[in-house]
């Protein structure tokens, strides 16, 4: 982290580490929605995403008393914890064979614009889950978590050029899978 950069969460983390329940609650309120969104985008399963988000917040609470400001932003550390938990879960899923196929997406046409939006969102999420993990991680961090390329590259331990390459390949992959999803296009 740059010397002149101030971590906006530093005070809350320090106070939470000293047992300030209000600070811990504020930290959870501030961070949980983004961690949950990150986990859902990476895993595609709401229940698993909630488990990951809860574990990430629990680790943040446990780490708060020992938090050392200046090494990295708290937000960056928390995203890395959540990503590692997602990767752990994905590895377990790959290693666990199952006889039951996953439920399919309902192919029925949408009844109104809200349903069309939900269907498109589901198709984008399904396409996102087909991308290689590193491409998906780059896309989720930059587009859905709204991190800068520099922040995402740092979090992924890659150069900005490598991140941009991952993003480019991820976008091409999504575009190919979602060719028929465009404003006004019929799915």
Number of C-alpha atoms within 10 A of each C-alpha: 14 9 7 7 9 12 14 11 16 18 13 18 26 19 17 23 20 14 14 13 12 12 18 22 13 15 20 17 11 12 17 17 12 17 26 21 19 24 27 21 25 24 20 17 11 14 12 16 24 17 14 26 29 17 15 23 20 13 14 22 19 13 14 21 15 12 16 14 16 15 11 14 19 20 16 17 14 19 23 17 20 25 23 14 19 23 17 12 16 15 11 11 11 9 9 8 8 9 5 6 6 7 6 6 10 8 8 7 11 15 8 8 9 10 12 14 12 12 19 17 12 14 17 17 17 17 17 26 16 13 18 13 15 14 21 23 24 26 27 22 23 20 13 13 17 13 17 13 19 16 17 25 20 17 19 20 11 13 14 17 12 14 24 19 14 19 22 15 17 22 17 12 17 20 14 11 17 17 10 12 14 10 6 7 8 8 15
